Amino acid sequence: MFRVLFVLFIIIPIIEISVLMQVGELLGMWPTIGIVILSAWIGAKYVRQQGLATLQSVQVKMAQGEMPSGEIVTGLMLLVAGVLLITPGFVTDIFGLSLLVPSVRQMIATSVQKHIKVNSYMAGSSTNTSGFHSGNTYDHEDFSQTSKPESKAISQHHSETIDGEYTRKE
């Protein structure tokens, strides 16, 4: 984790400053500043446009009862793209603009999904250890110093799991 933070806060700004200085030498100060501002403005415009499209897609999938996992990943990548584009510099702008290309986002999403471990509960496994119970949440806990047999009987009663399925009717 230290290496990642070191790169983010030390190495990337040094690279950005050196690239800005080289472009400034080549084009001049005002054209360089203009290009940085223009790239941030164009990038923010496209991030907003694609973000709204992603939000609409999330709403459609949620209305259909589907999980919008792909859209959530796309939204996160668009957020990162927006942060990179607002950060002054050419290197971060290049990475931010590349995240605006749908094929690049898809490639990154598939490579990230290969490394994600899916929780068995979320995958629909029947080895669910959580459940629902009625009554007070603290019925099964004994707050007194002495142990009471009645409270243990209550706690055993509330440990039953209710399992079921539902169907959405519209």
C-alpha positions in Angstrom: 0.0 0.0 0.0 2.9 2.3 0.8 4.2 1.9 -2.8 0.9 2.8 -4.3 0.6 6.0 -2.2 4.2 6.9 -2.9 3.5 6.6 -6.6 0.3 8.6 -6.4 1.6 11.5 -4.3 5.3 11.7 -5.3 6.1 10.1 -8.7 3.0 11.1 -10.7 3.3 14.9 -9.8 7.0 14.8 -10.7 6.2 13.2 -14.1 3.4 15.8 -14.7 5.6 18.7 -13.9 8.4 17.5 -16.1 6.0 16.9 -19.0 4.3 20.3 -18.5 7.8 22.0 -18.5 8.8 20.2 -21.8 5.5 21.0 -23.5 5.8 24.6 -22.2 9.2 24.9 -23.7 8.0 23.6 -27.0 4.7 25.5 -27.3 5.0 28.3 -24.8 3.3 29.0 -21.5 -0.1 30.2 -22.6 -0.8 27.5 -25.3 0.2 24.9 -22.7 -2.2 26.3 -20.1 -4.9 26.6 -22.8 -4.4 22.9 -23.8 -4.6 21.8 -20.1 -7.8 23.8 -19.5 -9.4 22.7 -22.8 -8.7 19.0 -22.1 -10.2 19.3 -18.7 -13.3 21.0 -20.1 -13.8 18.5 -22.9 -13.2 15.6 -20.6 -15.7 16.9 -18.0 -18.2 17.3 -20.8 -17.8 13.7 -21.9 -17.7 12.3 -18.4 -21.0 14.0 -17.7 -22.6 12.8 -20.9 -21.4 9.2 -20.4 -22.2 9.3 -16.7 -25.8 10.3 -17.4 -26.1 7.5 -19.9 -24.8 5.0 -17.4 -27.2 6.3 -14.7 -30.1 5.8 -17.1 -28.9 2.3 -17.8 -28.7 1.6 -14.1 -32.3 2.8 -13.6 -33.6 0.6 -16.5 -31.9 -2.5 -15.1 -33.1 -1.8 -11.6 -36.7 -1.3 -12.9 -36.3 -4.7 -14.6 -35.2 -6.3 -11.3 -31.6 -7.0 -12.6 -28.4 -6.1 -10.8 -26.6 -3.4 -12.7 -23.1 -4.6 -11.8 -21.5 -3.7 -15.2 -23.0 -0.2 -15.0 -21.6 0.2 -11.4 -18.1 -0.7 -12.6 -18.5 1.7 -15.6 -19.7 4.5 -13.2 -16.6 4.0 -11.0 -14.3 4.1 -14.0 -16.0 7.3 -15.2 -15.5 8.8 -11.7 -11.8 8.0 -11.9 -11.7 9.4 -15.4 -13.3 12.6 -14.1 -10.7 13.0 -11.3 -7.9 12.3 -13.7 -9.2 14.9 -16.2 -9.6 17.6 -13.6 -6.1 17.0 -12.3 -3.8 19.4 -14.3 -1.3 17.7 -16.5 -1.0 15.7 -19.7 -0.2 12.3 -18.4 -3.4 12.1 -16.2 -5.4 13.6 -19.0 -4.3 10.8 -21.3 -5.3 8.2 -18.8 -8.6 10.0 -18.1 -9.4 10.3 -21.8 -8.6 6.6 -22.4 -11.1 5.7 -19.7 -13.8 7.5 -21.7 -13.3 5.0 -24.6 -15.9 2.2 -24.0 -13.7 -0.6 -25.4 -10.9 0.4 -23.0 -13.3 0.4 -20.1 -14.6 -3.0 -21.1 -11.1 -4.4 -21.3 -10.3 -3.1 -17.8 -13.6 -4.3 -16.4 -13.0 -7.9 -17.7 -9.5 -8.0 -16.3 -10.7 -6.7 -12.9 -13.5 -9.2 -12.8 -11.1 -12.1 -13.2 -9.4 -11.1 -10.0 -12.6 -10.5 -7.9 -13.7 -13.3 -5.6 -17.5 -13.6 -5.5 -19.1 -14.1 -2.1 -21.1 -17.4 -2.0 -24.1 -15.7 -0.5 -24.2 -13.1 -3.3 -23.7 -15.9 -5.9 -26.9 -17.6 -4.8 -25.4 -20.4 -2.8 -27.6 -22.1 -0.2 -24.8 -21.9 2.5 -26.3 -18.7 3.8 -25.5 -18.2 7.4 -27.5 -15.1 7.9 -31.3 -15.1 8.5 -34.3 -13.2 9.7 -35.9 -13.5 13.1 -38.7 -11.8 14.8 -38.5 -9.8 18.0 -35.9 -7.6 19.5 -32.4 -7.9 18.1 -31.0 -8.1 21.6 -33.3 -10.9 22.9 -30.5 -13.5 22.5 -27.9 -11.5 24.5 -27.8 -11.6 28.2 -26.8 -8.3 29.7 -26.9 -9.4 33.3 -24.0 -10.9 35.3 -25.8 -14.2 35.9 -26.8 -16.6 33.3 -30.6 -17.4 33.0 -31.9 -20.6 31.5 -34.9 -18.7 30.1 -32.7 -16.4 28.0 -30.9 -19.4 26.5 -34.2 -20.9 25.5 -35.2 -17.6 23.9 -31.9 -17.4 22.0 -32.3 -20.9 20.7 -35.8 -20.0 19.5 -34.6 -17.0 17.6 -31.7 -18.7 15.8 -34.1 -20.4 13.3 -33.6 -19.2 9.7 -36.6 -18.4 7.5 -35.8 -19.2 3.9 -38.0 -18.3 1.0 -38.4 -17.0 -2.5 -40.4 -14.2 -4.0 -41.6 -13.2 -7.5 -42.1 -9.7 -8.6 -45.6 -9.1 -10.1 -46.2 -6.0 -12.0 
